[in-house]
C-alpha cells in the first residue's frame, strides 16, 4: 500500500519538506505525493532523486500532479 502525501495548496518549500519527512518516515517502498503546481512537481522530484528515490510515475490529476516515488529496500 502506498503512503500518500497531499501537498496541494502548499507553496514551496513546504511540499519538499513534506516529501522529505515522508521519505525519512518509511525509508523504502512507495510514496504518492499530490501537488498542484509545476514548481512543486519539479522541486519534489528533484528532492526525491537527491535522496536516491526513483520517480516511477508523474500523472496530471485534476489541477495538479500525482507523483509516485519508490525506493527498494
Secondary structure as UniProt FT lines:
FT   STRAND          3..6
FT   TURN            8..9
FT   TURN            12..13
FT   HELIX           14..26
FT   STRAND          29..35
FT   HELIX           38..50
FT   TURN            51..52
FT   STRAND          54..61
FT   TURN            62..63
FT   STRAND          64..71
//
